[in-house]
């Protein structure tokens, strides 16, 4: 991405934005007609400009998470359960050598694509009101909801920045041309800003977009489509509360984290989310959990094949799958046999178990008896055809940030930390029961048990490293990790590009 990327994306339609980032169209994935390229002077005239700009921000966010498989590089590899095979750059991340000169790590250290999202959201907030004067279809009520979405997107991106880099600059307005010379704010200030942005608007958001049954936005269409198109795509009220729960958990404010997580679970049926069984989660067809946009995706980013939105990058399958599932001879990353057996060490586990006859029963792994197991929990090829072969490894799985099981286990974590042992145990035991496991015993360390269940349930979904960080902040029983936290070694280094373009920044001391 070039130095003047901000100016370029401000002056282009969603299609032009996508081309600039080298990815497929942001609007295509929602089957919305693209806008023609216009400059800012001729923009913000009608509801089509609103639609294009709003969806463009979501498209940029999807790109930021998916490009170079960033979501998994940040969350799944470092100190995680996967081992790299014949990929030194990936193994460097696994081992925490983030000052490596590997191109992948250098690109992963660059936060520009996240600030592109923030800048586009700021621009929408500043300019979208102009459409109210030109297009009567666009009402003040719609405008309020759209601005609320953009503020939640901003808050979410700052949360992502804070958990990945720690101290980062805060942009509260849009900029043209080169990146502004702004000093980094502390991680606590960044998380406070993110929380304030979302808190201010969370209850202005609907549970559904394009549904007469929604109490906030009772209409059969939103931006020309029903809730079938928007569910699991646009940030709704439950998305906002979920992000707030995670912001507070990252801050160590578990009382607030429990309040927000409780709200999500208490209102789950109002938002259409519910527990998902393992058969659905591991389903490889077009009715499976990870195919397309689903109402159960509290926060998700789909790549539907119907709009040619898939690819080989931006999907964990590009790292984990290999023969016999796809034509690729070996996976880039895999989980060693001994680690799988150590993690999934209870009888009855629907995800992986070895029964009394010594037979492996698993929906998470393939070729377990081979040289190395293939992680296949998430495995969507093309249009999710039943029995699709991997001769053309074109992946279309949805990047799911949060689902019922994830936020409910965060709720268990929060209550365990707060000493609400009975409630935390009940939440955890229900999650375990849904996966074929018995209740935990009275002498089990509850914190350990919650994080172990997250490790099993969310494997491959980008949570492992961030869970390890929170776990160590809670337990404080690993001196080496406590030193890593104190020295801010838990964060990625700032890229040389960002340092060169903003002299107000200083490299994280751990990585100097």
N, C-alpha and C positions, 0 to 999 in steps of 0.2 A: 504494500500500500504506500502510495506516495505521500510526500510531505503535505500537499494541499488536499488531502483526501476529504477533509471536512467540507471545504467549499464545493468540491465536486458532488458530494452526496446531497448537499443542500439544494443544488441546482438541477438535480436529475429526478426523473420518475423512479418508481420502484424497480422497474426493469433495468434502468441504467445503473442503479445502485448495485443490483445483483451482478451485472456484468463486470462492474468495477472490482467486486470482491472475488471474481472468479468462481462464483457459485451460480446455481440455477435461480430462476426468478423468485423473489420473495412473495410476489403476489400469486404466482402460479400455484403455490401450495394451498391456496385458499380458493382456487378457481375463480378469481376475480379478474375482470378485464383490466389490462394495463393502461396506464395513462400515457399520453404522448409526452415527450420531453419538453418541459417548459422552464422558464427561469422564475425566480421568486417574485418578480414584479407582476407576472401574469398568473401566479398561483393563488390559492386561498380564495377562490371565487365561488365554488359550488361544492356540493356534498361529495362529488367524485374526487375532488382534491383532498377532502378529509379522509375518504376511504383509502386512497392511494398512500397518503402520508402515514396514516395510522398503521396500516398493514406493512408499510415499509420499515417502520420502527421494529415491529415484531420480526420481520425478516432479517434485519440487521442483528437482532439479538440471537436469533437462531444461528446465524453465521458465526457470531462471536463464540458461541458454545461449541459448534461443530467443527469449525475450521482446524485442520491438523489434529482432529480428534481431541481437542483441548479439554472437553468435559471429562474425559477419561484420563488424560495425562495428568491433570491437576488432582483429580479425586480418587482414582483407582490404582495408580501405579506405585507412588512413593510409599515405601514401608508397607506395601499391601500384600495381597495373597498371590499375585501374578508374578511370574518369572519371564524375562525376555529370552527369546531364542534367536540367536544370530542377529540381534539388533543392539549394537552398543549404545545408541542414543536412548533407546527405551530402557535398557538396563541402568544407564546413568541416572534416569529419573527414579527407577526402583530403588537405587542405592542412595539417592539424595544428592547426587553430584550435579547440581543445577547450574554450576558455573562452567559446565562443559561447553566446548566450542561447537558442539553438534548443531547443525542447522535447525533441527526440530526444536531443540531446547531454546535456542536463540529466538526463534519465532514464537515459541510458547511464552517467553518472558515479556513479549511486547503486548502492552495493554491497549494499544490504539483502537482495536476493533470494538472494545467495550466502551471507550469514550465516543466512538462513532454513534453508538446507540444512545448514550446520554445526550449528545449534542442534538440528535434528531428529535428526541423526546422534548428537550428544551425548546427547540424551534416550534414544535407542534403546540406546546403550551403557550408560547408567545404570539403565534400568528393565527391559530385556528379560529379565534373569536371573530376574525374578519369575515368568515363565511356566513356568520349570522346576519350580516348586513346585505348579503348578495343572494342567498338561497333560502327561501322560506321553508324548504323541506328540512333544513337543519335547525332544530329548535334549541333553546337554551338548556332544556333538560338533557338532550343528547350531548350537547357540548360539555356539560358538567361531567357526564359519565366518561366521555372520551378523554378529557383532561385528567380525570381521576385515574384512568388506565395508564396514561403516560407517567403520572407521578409514581404509581406502583412499579412500573417498569424501571424508572430511575432508581427507586429504592432497592429493587431486586439487583440491579447491576452494581450498585454500590456495595451491597452485601457480598456479591461475587468477588468484586475487587478487594474488599477488606479481608475476606477469608483467604484469598490467594496471595495478595501482595502486602497486606497490612496497612501501612501509611500510604495514602494516595491523595492526589488533588481532588477538591470538590468543585465542580462546575455548576453554578446555579443559573446560568444563562447560556444561550447559544453563541458560538463563535464562528467567524468566517476565516478562511485562509489557514495559516499555520496554527499549530496547537498553542494555546495561551501559556504564558510563563507564570504558573501558579504554584506556590509551595504546597507540599504534601501536608494534609491534615493527619492527625494521629488516627490509629485504627478505631479508637473509642469515639472520636469525633465523627468519623465516617459512618460508623454504625448508628450513632445518634441521629445524624442527618437522614440516613436511610429510613430509620424508624419513624421519624417525624413526618417525612414525606408520605409514607403509607398510612400512618395513623390519621392524618388530616383528611383522607379521602376514602378509607376502607369501607365505610358504611354507605357511601354513595354508589358503590358498585352493585350490580345485580348478581343474583345467583346464576341466571341464565340470560343469554343474549338471544332475542328472537323467540320469546315464549310469552303467551298471554298469562301464564301462571306465575310469572315472576312478580314479586311485590313491588320492586323498584322500577322496572322497565316492562310493564305489561303490554307487549306488542308482538304480533306474530312474525315480524321481520325486524332485523337490525342490519343496517347497511345492505339491505336487499336480500337477506338470507335468514333462514330459520336457525334455531339452536342446533340442529343437526350439523351444520357447517362450523359453528363457533365453539361448541363444547370441546374442552380440552385444547383449545387454541388461544383464545383471548383470556386475559387475567380477569377473574371474577372475584366475588367477595371472599370465597374460601381460599382462593389463591393468595389474596392479600393477607389473610389471617395466618396462612401457612408460612409465608415469608417472614411475617412478624415473629412467629414462634421460633424460627431458625435464627433470626437476628438476635433475639434475646438469649437463646441457648449459646450462641457464639460469644455473646458478651458475658456469659456466666450468670445472667439474670433469670434463673429458672422459675421464679414465681410468675413473672410475666410470660415466660415461655409456656408454662402450664396453662395459663389463662387463655392464650391464643390457640393453643392446641386443643384445649377443651371445647372451645367454640367451634372449631372445624368438625370435631367428632359429633358434637351435639347437634350440629346443623347439616350433617352429612346427607341425610335424605332430602333436605331442601335443595342441596346442590347436586344430587344424583350420584354421589360417590358412595362406595361400599367396599367391603373386603372382596378380594379377588382370589380364586383358588389357583393352585399351582398348574393345573391343566390349562387354564386360560392364560396364565403368565407365560408359559413355555410353548403355547400354541404357535406354530410356524405359518399358519394360513391367514387369510384376510379377515378372519373373525377373531384372531388372537388379540391379546391385550396390547401388544407392542406394534400392532398394525394400524396406521391411520390415526385420526383423532377420536378419542374415546371420552365419554362423559366421566369416566372414572379417573382420567388424567387430571389431577388437581392443577398441575403445571406441566405442560407438555409441548413439544415442538415436532410436529409431524412432517414426514417427507413422502407424500403419497406418490406412488408410481403412476397413477392416472394422469398426473401432471408432469411426469418426467422429473420428479424432484429427488429421486434417490441418487445413489452413487457409490463409489468405493471409499470415500472419505466421509467423516462425520457420523460413522456408525461403528459400534464396538465390534461388529462382525468382521470388519476389515482387519482387526487386530487378532481376533480369537479363532476364527473359523479356518479350517483346512480340510484336506481329504480325510474321510470320504464325503464330507458335506459340501465342499466346494472344490474347484480344480486346483487351488493353491496347495502346494506340497506340504508346507509346514505353517503352523500359526506363528504370529509374531510374539504373542504372549500366551502363557498357559499356566494352570495351577498344578503343581506337582502332586503325584499320587499321595505321598505321605502327608502333605498338607491337607488335602481333601479329606482323608480319613481322620485326621486330627480335628478338623473343624466340624465335620458332620459325624459326630461320634455317638449319636443316640439312636436307639432302635426306633423304627417307625417313621423316621423323618422322610417326608414325601419328596424332598429335594435330592437327597442322596442317603442311601443306607446299604449296609451289607447284611442280608438276612441270615437266618440260622443255618442255612445250607451253604453259606459263603457266596451266594449270588448277589451281584451288585444290582440295586434298583435305583435308578436315577433319571430325572428329567432335566438335570442341569448339565450333564456331561455326556459326551459320546466317545466311543473307542477307549473306554476306561482300561481295558486290558492291553492296549497297544503301547507303543513307545512313550507316548504322552497323551493324557486326556485332552479332549477338545471341549472347551466351554461353549455350550450351545443354548444356554438359557434364553438368550435373545438371538433370534435366528430368522429374520424375515428377508426373503429373496424376491426381488421384483414385485409382483402384485400379490404375493402370498398365495400362489397357487398350491393346492394340496400336492405334496410330493415333488415340489419344484427342485430340479437338479441345480447344481452349482457350477455348471459349465460357463455361465455368465454371471459372475459374482457381483450383481447390481443390487445393493441393499436399500431397503426402504423403511427400516424400523424407526419408530418414533423415539426421540430423546425425551424420556420421562424424568422430570426432576423430582416430583413428589406424587405419591399415591396414598391410599388409605393406610396401608400397612406401614409406610414410612412415617407419616405424621403421627400415627397412633403409637409407634415405638418411641418417637421423640417425646410424646406425652408420658410414656412410662419412664423414660429417662429423667424427665423433669420432676416427676413425683417421687422417684427414687432418691434423687439428690435432695429434695425438700424433706425427706424423712417420712413421706406418706407411704409407708411400706405396704399396707394392705391394698391400697388403690393401685400402686405401681405393680404389685404382684398379680392382681386380678387382670390388669391390662396385658401384662406379659404372658400370663397363662392362657388367655384367650387367643393371643397370636400364636402361641405354641400349639394349642389345640387345633387351630386351623391348618397346621402343618403336620399333624399326626403325632405330636409329642405329648408326653405326660406333663403334669404340673411340676414346677420346681419344688425342691424340698425346703424345709425350714432353715437349714444351715447353709444354704447357697448364698454367695455374695450377690446381692440383687443388681448392683451396678454392673458387675461382670456379666451377669446373665442377660441383662438388657442389651449390652453392647455385643455380646456373642450372638444374640438373635438378629440384631441388625446386620452383623457380619454375614450371616447365613442368608437372610431374606433379601438383602440389597446387593449381594455380590454382582459385580458388573454394571451397577447403576451409578457409579461415580461418587460414592459416599465414603469409602474405606479410610482414606487419609484424613479427612475432616473429622470422622468419628474417632480415629486414633488420637487426634489433637485434643478433642473435647474430653475423651476418656482420661488422658494424662493430666489435663487441667483439673479434673475432678479428683482423681486418685492421688496424684502427687507422690507416687511411690517408685518412680524411675528417675534417679538423679541425672542420668545422661539426657533424658528427654526434657526434664525441667530446665536444664542448662540450655537446650535447644530453644525452648520457649522463651527463656529470659533473653537470649541473644538474637531473637527474632529469626532464627534459622528455620522456623516452621513455614516461612513465606518464600515465595519465589523471588529471585533477584529482579531488579528493574532492568529492562533491556537497554543496551547502549544507544539505540535509536532514541528512546524516550529521554535518556540523560543528555544526549547531544542536542535535542530539540528544546529542552527546557532546563536552563542552567540553575533554576531554583530548586531542582531535585537533587537529592544525594542518594547514592547507592546504600541499600540496606547494609549496615555495618558487618553483618555476618558474612556477606558475600563480597566485601571489598578485597 
